[in-house]
């Protein structure tokens, strides 16, 4: 089984709830891994975060508003 580990950093503004599109970061990680099938696990140590996808994509602006 092949394993690949990578990291990336996001800078956000204090006091806001930004919604950041991380797909470009994730696509680059997958491409660099050379892995074509499997499981992608995402971990964010020491932070509070949530991942929205699909049905929530149209609800929020990048500044966190509706």
Protein Blocks (a to p, Z undefined) as FASTA:
>chain_A
ZZddddddddddehiacdddfklmmmmmmmmnopabdcdddddehiacdddehjlmmmpc
fkopZZ
